[in-house]
Amino acid sequence: MTFEVRKPIRALVVDDSAFMRFSIIQALGEDPEIQVVGSASNGKEALRLIPQLQPTVITLDVEMPHLDGLSTLREIMRDFPRPVVMFSSLTHEGAAETIQALMLGAVDFIPKPANRLDTRSVMGEVIAKVKMAARARVNPMAAALFKPPPSQPEKKTRPHRKGVPVVMIGASTGGPGALSEIIPALPADLPAPLVIVQHMPAGFTRSLSERLNSLSELSVKEAEPGDRLMVGQALVAPGGFHLVLDEEERVVLNQNPTVHGVRPAVDVTLNSLTRQLGGRVIGVILTGMGSDGALGASILHSAGGQVIAEHESTCVVWGMPRSVVEAGAATVVLPRPQIAKAIQTAVRSVREMTK
């Protein structure tokens, strides 16, 4: 009998704060599956060390002197593509930069603790996300695809009418990058409202919606209580809240217990939409860990709705779409570049059926 010898995950820790570097190195070093091969206090030093140390995963601070985290990330993705986990401040500026980092190809992020006393509490998350990142698929083209926001004409929206389909998109790890490709590819005259559930903490979903709005012909905003579905608009479920619709199709946010360990959860929103709209819902399940969305997709599929699952080849983590495929709930399974066109096709077919 032969046993596979698993190589340790080689981690490079990059952070401006000596205290944070020490804390991260100490936490990662306690895990037998991880080997910390080096550390750096700024982006320039990190770029010099990467070809020497050949890390499997890099943890990278957003805010650094000499070369900031975003600039460093761009060069990593161009010259040494590999999984990167970002550390972000909880400020609005920090959240906005984190969203840009995820769209540039970073696998995931960890909000920095507000003070040193809370540092130990996030180290379990650091270990888990470094391990997850080591298994993730990196898209080295993400930085090249990322473009500055174009100038936007005034965006037009109109109320959702009975019989009009609704598109619900769910994503987790790798989702911001996927959304930044798919949402800008949808036309302003798409005759369907969108609802987006991205697993993300409070504060970061607002920055995500603002960034997507700046990149897209559609209007994108973080959902608020009482919002109505609007054609020409995408509503993003805010971090920390489940999003459901009431009987008058108005947005209701709640802080009911987490589902699959997350809030917002895709299943919660998708089930709510299916109860209200039946087979007129088009579900789209993108990259992410876990199985959130599989139950909702199965219910929607049984109700006659269409479900689009992202293909393994373009997922950062093929967890959520895989669970939908294995449940037999996927109408089609497509790589990311084909999903925007598939959404438009599904919307047209639902409209034809409901005429």
N, C-alpha and C positions, 0 to 999 in steps of 0.2 A: 504494500500500500504506500502510495506517495502522498505527501502533504505539500500543498502550495505555500510557499513562503511569501507572505505579503510584505511588500516594501513599505516602510514608514512614509507618511505624508511629510514632505519637506516644506517647512513654513519659513517665510521671510516676513519679519515684522517691521513695518515702516510707520513711524509716528513721531511727531515733533516733541511730544511730552516724554521726558525720561521716565516719569512715574508710570505712564500708560504702557510704554515699551516694556518696562520691568514686569508690570502686572500681566500683560498678555503673554510674554515669554514664560513667566512662571506658570501660568495656567495651562498653556499649551504643552509645556514640558512635563507636566504631571500625567499627561495621557500617553499610554504606551504606543498608540498608533501614530503619534505625531513627533517629529524631530524638528526642533527649531534650528535652522542652519545659519541664521544671521539676523541682524537688525540694522536699521538705518534711521536717521533722524530727519531726512529730507528726501525729496524725489531724485535729485541728482545722484546722491549716494546710492539710492536704491537701484537706479538704472546701471550704475557701475557694477553693483554686486550681482545682479541677476544672471549674467552670462557665466560668472565664476561659480555661483552657488547652485544654479539650476533648481530653484524652488518649485515645488508642486503647486503651492498656493501662496498668495501674497495677501497680507492684511495691510490696508493702506489708509492713512489718515487723509481726510478731505482737505483740511487746513494745515498747510506747511509752508515754511519759508523757502527761498531759493527756487523751488519748483513746486507749485501747488499740486494737490491730489488729482485734479482733472487733467492738467497738463501731463503729469506723470502717467496717468492711466492711458492717455492717448498714445504715448510713446511705448508703453508696455504692450498695448494691443497691436501696434504697428510692427514692433521689432521682436517682442518676446511673448506672443499671445499665450496666456494661461489664466486660470481662475483667480479673480481678485475679489476680496471682501472688503468693503469700505467701512470706515468708522466716521460717523457723522455727528455733528452737534445738533441739538434739538431746536436751534433757532430757525426762523423761516428761511434765512439765507442758506443755512446749512442743509435744510431739507431740499431746497431748490437745486443746490449743487449735487446732492445725493441722487436726485432724479436724473440729472444730466449724466452722472457717472453710470447709473444703471442702463441708460440709453446708449452709452458709449461701450458697453460690454461687461461692466462689473457684474458678477454673479448675484451678489446680495449685499446687504449692509447691516450694520449694528449701530443703533443710536448710542452715543457716548453718555455715560452716567452724568447726572447733573453735578455731582460732587464726588470727592475721593472716597467717601464712606460707602458710596453705592457701587464702587468699582467691582468688588468681588461678586456682586449679584448678577452681573452680566457675563461673567467669564464662562459659565456653562453654555450660554448662547454662542460665545466665541468658539468654543470647542466644537459644538454641533455644526455651526455654519462652515467652519474650516473643513470638517470631514465631508459635509455635503458638497462644498465647492470642489473638493478633490475629485468627485465623481461627475461633476457637471460638464456639459459640452460648452465650449467657448466659441463665440462667433468673432473671429479676428477682423471681419469686415464691418462690424458694427460702427467702429469709429469712422471708417471711410464713408459709411452711409449717412452718418449724422450730419445734418446741414443746419445752418442758422435759420431761425424762423423767418418765413417770407412775410412781406407786407400783406395784411389781411384786409379785404373789403368788409363792409358791414355784413354780419351774418344774419340770415333770416331764418326764423323758426315759426312754426304754426302748431296749434293744438293737435294732439293725437285724436283721431276719429275712430269710432267703432269699426272693426273690420280691417284696420291697418295693422300690419305685423309689427312686432317689437323684437329687437335684437338684444340678447343678453350675453355679455362676454365675461368669462371668468378666468382668472389667472393668479399665479403665485410667483414662485422663484423664476426669474427671467421675464416676468410679465411686462414690466415697463419698457424693455427693449422691444418685445413683440408688439405691444400697443403702439409704440412710436413708429412702427412700420405699417401696421394695419389701419389705424384710425386716419392718418393723413392720406391713405390711399382710397378712402371712401369719398364719394362726391358730395358736394353741398346739397344736391337735390335728391339724395337717398330718401325714398319715401317711407321712412320708418324711424322711430325714436330708438336710442340705444341706452342700455344700462350696463355699467361696468363695475364688476366687483374684483378688486385687486387686493390680495392679502398684504396689508401694510398698516403700520401704526398711525395713530392720530397725528395730524400735522403734515405728514408726508403725502397723504392723498390730495390735499389741497394743492401742493406744489406739483403733483403729478397731473392734476386736471388743468392747472394753469399752463404747464408745459405742452400738454397735448392740444390745448386750445390754440396756443401760439403756432403750432405746427400744422393745424388742420383746417380744412374748409368748413367742417362741422363746428358748431359751438359746443364746447366741453366745459362743464362746471361740476364742482363738488355738490352733491345733493344736499338739500335742506328740507326740513319737515314742511309738508304742504306743497312741495314742488309737484308739477304735473308733467307727464310725459309729453314731449314736444318733438314733432318731426323736425329734423335738422339739428337736433341736440343730443349729446351724450351726457348722462348723469353718472358721476363716479360716487360709489358708496363711500362715505367718510370712514376713516380708520376708527376702530373702537365701537362701531354701530352696525347692527344688521339693518338692511334696507328691505322693506316690504311695501306693498301697495294696499290701500284700504279699498272698500267697495266702490268708491268713486274714483279709483285709480290715482289717488294722491299718495305721495311718498310719506311713509311713516318710518322713523328711525327708532330703534330700541336697543337696549343693552341687556337683552336676554342672555342666558349663558352661552359661552362659546360653542360652536359646532365644529367638530374635527380640530378643536383647539384654537380656532380662529374666530374673529369677529371684525369685519364682516365675513360671512360665509357665502359661498356661491350657492350651495344647496338651499339655504334659506330664501334668498332672493329668487332663484329659479323656480322653486316650488310656489312661491307667492304669485309670480307672474303667470305660471301655468294655471293656477286656480282661477285667476281673473280672466285670462285670455285664451286658455286652451291651446290648441294646435297652431295658433297664430304666432306663437313665440318661436324664435330661431335662437337656439343655444350654441354658443361658441366656447369651447374649452381649450385654453392655451396652456403653455408650459407651466409646470409647478410640481412641487412635492405633494405626496399624499393622494387622497381620493375625493377631496371636496369637489362636488359637481357630478359625481357618478350617479348618486341617487336621484338628484334633480333631473339629470339628463335622461335617466331611465323612465321617470314619470312623464317627462315631456314627450319622449319617443312613443310611449304607450298612448299618449293623448293625440298623436298624429303630427306632432311638431318635428322640425328638422334639427339635427344636432351635427355641428361641424367640430371635429377634433383635430388638433395640430399633430402632424406626423412626427414621429420620433426623430427624424433626421434634422429637424430645425429646433427642437426643444432644448432649452438649457437643462431641464430635468423632465424626463418623460414619466411623470407620475400621475398627475390628474388626467391628461388625455388617455393614458394607458388604461386607467381604471374605467373610463367611459367605453373604450374599445372592448375591454374584457367583459364588460357588462352587456355587450351587444346593443348599446344605445347610440352608437355613432352612425349617422346617415352617410357621412363621407369623412375620410381621414386625409388631410392635405398638408403639404409643407407650407410654411408661413407665407411665402410670396404669392400663393394662390388663394389665400383665405379671403382677402378683401373682395376679389371677384366672385368667390363662392357666396359671400354674404349678399352681394347685389343680386346674384342669380336666385338665391333662396327667397329674398324679399319679393322679387318679381313673381315667383311661382306661388307664393302665399297670396299675393294680391289677386292673381288670376283665379285662384280657387275660391276666393271669398267674394268675387264680383257677383 
